[in-house]
């Protein structure tokens, strides 16, 4: 429960920080900031994601004691790659080359990749050790620092550069403050082994390649929106995408941080067959929670926009997020449910094929749709891309003999979500605001929660009773 509480805190902080930064920067500077962050995310995925994935898949409390060379190898790899990126960023600043982003903003994007990579790597280690208390301290420290530094940079300077600099410092500071608790005393750097790094990279690279392709979709769309409509429209599109992504990812990650590690532990203890059975149960749980979460977000969207979205972003925010939300749901289900089957089986090449299809569909839909005065066609294309990728990935999973949850769990979750929509949709006619939002949440939660408890959808009732008994 501690780790779920930490995720809730992280979600609330990320939501608030994103909105405050948008408020103080305005659409134009926020568009630059968002585009730089997207570049940094791609760089982080290319350079460091394989290290994070290896930590989640192979590191554990047991390996920490018995195989110190594992941690040493990952530490050395991270340090070497970080040094190379930092050196390349400094050289780039000195060259003075100018792209869509200024040299300083682009260089800061790469430093953000290092800082965020450092944070994600160490939280992955803590996840694998099931150290919920340390995980919570890392998340809370990072978000408090971001509130002062990232939001402070936007408030005092109204500059994308200073805001991104604050974000870099806040992400790295939490790890530096907790470095003693994060270290493994017996993982001396001399124990690092290149063959071990190669093994982990070979396992992770198909996943990394797929993630890079997926990240390239919104990055390419933002770049095309910037060149076609300007940075202000990019800012409008980016706020909707970023907030929607963070909310869906927060729900999915909160589940993944528990469920995937349980599957890994099942393999370590009982073998791969039991791990695949656990993955099938995990799929049902993820679907039964992500689907009503996405539907609920759409239902309360007018109130969310009225309560917290800065005035300069209202209108386009709900418009774009409505178009993007089905795609974000598909991406969340892929990332936090279906991918686990391929990761446990160490057969991750199918992820690349699905991502290639998604990228191709995105560009095709951008080209075939008529041009309008806004970026709606890019949002539609992005949703189509993620949906098509999910279909392809499901086909590969079926061909590979994946275990699936009971059909009743999918059907009952969809039916309960439909009943929730039917009950809450009439409330959208009320004046958007705090009261309306609370009423919608209470009604929707009661309808879906009642169905979940009555029919034990995806074993949610059983899990709740088990947690209460514990």
Buried (B, 14 or more C-beta within 10 A) or exposed (E): EEBEEBBEBBBEBBBBBBBBBBBBBBBBBBBBBBBBBBBBBBBBBBBBBBBBBBBBBBBBEEBBEEBBBBBBBBBBBBEEBBEEBBEEBEEBBEEEEEEBBBBBBBBBBBBBBBBBBBBBBBBBBBBBBBBBEBBBBBBBBBBBBBBEBBBBBBBEBEBBBBBBBBBBBBBBBBBEBBEEEBEBEBBEEEBBEEEBBEBBBEBBBBBBBBBBBBBBBBBBBBBBBBEEBEBBBBBBBBBBBBBBBBBBBBBBBBBBBBBBBBBBBBBEEEEEEBBBBBBBBBBBBBBBBBBBBBBBBBBBBBBBBBEBBBEBBBEBBBBBBBBBBBBBBBBBBBBBBBBBBBBBBEBBEBBBBBBBBBBBBBBBBBEEBEEEEBBBBBBBBBBBBBBBBBEBBBEBBEEEEBBBBEEBBBEBBBBBBBBBBEBBBEBBEBEBEEEBBEBBBEBBBEBBBEBBEEBBBBBBBEEBEEEEEE
